[in-house]
Amino acid sequence: MNGTVYFDTSALAKWYLNERRSEDVERYIRAHGPVSISTLTVVEMRSLLARRRRERSIDARTEMRVWGTFEEDVRLGFLIRHPLEDGVVASAAHLLAVAARVPLRTLDVLHLAVAREIQANAVATADKVQAAGAQALGLSVVRFD
């Protein structure tokens, strides 16, 4: 697949943490990178790492190492960060009506709005609802669930 691929946080986390399907995500990113994310992904990734530390599935040292690696990947351009601008927020509100049958959550639809804004060819996700939303909006989906 050529073109822009937008990674949501559920899929991107598998690049940084050893989870089911992590090897698939690694192969995909190596073959199709760099991949796109949004500024929303930055906040979600930080939140995910903090939650995993609180749940004791990672320790504080791992949390900081992974966070540092993520920030470096953004800085070096391995992850292309797109802003979450007012137009994207308005688009997200509209997409909720377009995909009314899918139980999209706020963050799901914001990711999808960014993917549409940047004209992504595909959305990579490990989230079933996110995948259904992307499909309802006519986007190709790369699933890692």
C-alpha positions in Angstrom: 0.0 0.0 0.0 1.4 3.4 -1.0 0.4 6.7 0.5 -0.3 8.1 3.9 -1.2 5.7 6.7 -2.6 7.2 9.9 -1.9 5.2 13.0 -4.2 5.6 16.0 -2.8 5.1 19.5 -4.1 1.5 19.9 -2.0 0.3 17.0 1.0 2.6 17.6 1.3 1.4 21.2 2.2 -2.1 19.8 5.3 -0.5 18.2 6.6 0.6 21.6 5.3 -2.1 24.0 5.5 -5.9 23.6 1.8 -6.8 23.0 -0.1 -9.3 20.8 0.5 -8.3 17.2 3.5 -6.1 18.0 5.6 -8.0 15.4 2.9 -7.4 12.8 3.0 -3.6 13.6 6.8 -3.6 13.4 6.8 -5.2 10.0 4.1 -2.9 8.7 5.8 0.3 9.9 9.2 -0.8 8.6 7.6 -1.5 5.2 5.3 1.6 5.0 6.9 4.2 7.3 7.0 6.9 8.1 3.4 6.9 9.4 1.2 9.7 10.4 -0.2 10.5 13.8 -1.8 13.6 15.4 -1.1 15.8 18.3 -4.0 13.8 20.0 -1.8 10.7 19.7 0.9 12.4 21.7 -1.5 13.0 24.6 -3.0 9.5 24.3 0.4 7.8 24.2 1.5 9.7 27.4 -1.8 8.7 29.1 -1.5 5.1 28.0 2.0 4.8 29.4 1.0 6.4 32.7 -2.0 4.0 33.0 0.2 1.0 32.3 2.6 2.1 35.0 -0.3 2.6 37.5 -1.6 -0.9 36.6 2.0 -2.2 37.1 2.2 -3.7 33.7 5.3 -1.5 33.1 7.6 0.2 35.6 8.5 3.9 35.8 11.8 3.3 34.1 10.1 1.6 31.1 7.5 4.3 31.0 10.2 7.0 30.6 12.3 5.0 28.2 9.3 4.3 25.9 8.1 8.0 26.2 11.6 9.2 25.3 11.8 6.8 22.3 8.3 8.0 21.1 9.4 11.7 21.4 12.6 11.0 19.5 10.7 9.2 16.7 8.5 12.2 16.3 11.5 14.6 16.3 13.3 12.5 13.7 10.3 12.2 11.4 9.6 8.5 11.8 6.2 9.6 13.0 4.7 12.5 11.2 2.6 14.6 13.6 -0.4 16.5 12.3 -2.1 19.2 14.3 -5.6 19.0 15.8 -7.0 22.2 14.4 -10.4 23.8 14.7 -11.4 22.6 11.2 -10.7 19.0 12.3 -12.9 19.4 15.4 -15.7 20.6 13.2 -15.2 17.8 10.8 -15.3 15.3 13.7 -18.7 16.6 14.8 -19.9 16.1 11.2 -18.5 12.6 10.9 -20.5 11.5 14.0 -23.6 12.1 11.9 -22.2 10.4 8.8 -21.3 7.3 10.7 -24.3 7.4 13.0 -24.7 3.7 13.3 -21.1 3.2 14.7 -20.7 3.9 18.4 -17.8 6.2 17.9 -16.3 7.8 21.0 -14.9 11.3 21.0 -11.3 10.4 20.6 -12.1 7.8 17.9 -13.9 10.4 15.7 -11.1 12.9 16.2 -8.5 10.4 14.9 -10.8 9.7 11.9 -11.2 13.4 11.2 -7.4 13.9 11.2 -7.0 10.9 8.9 -9.6 12.4 6.5 -8.0 15.9 6.8 -4.6 14.6 5.7 -6.2 12.4 3.0 -4.8 9.2 4.5 -5.1 6.1 2.3 -5.6 3.9 5.4 -6.2 4.0 9.1 -4.2 1.5 11.2 -5.9 0.5 14.4 -6.3 -2.3 17.0 -9.7 -1.0 18.0 -12.8 -2.7 16.6 -15.0 0.4 16.9 -12.4 2.6 15.3 -12.1 0.1 12.5 -15.8 0.1 11.9 -15.9 3.9 12.0 -13.1 4.1 9.4 -14.9 1.6 7.1 -18.2 3.5 7.5 -16.4 6.6 6.3 -14.9 4.8 3.3 -11.4 4.6 4.6 -9.2 1.5 4.2 -8.3 -0.1 7.5 -5.2 -2.0 8.5 -6.3 -4.0 11.6 -4.0 -5.0 14.4 -6.7 -6.3 16.8 
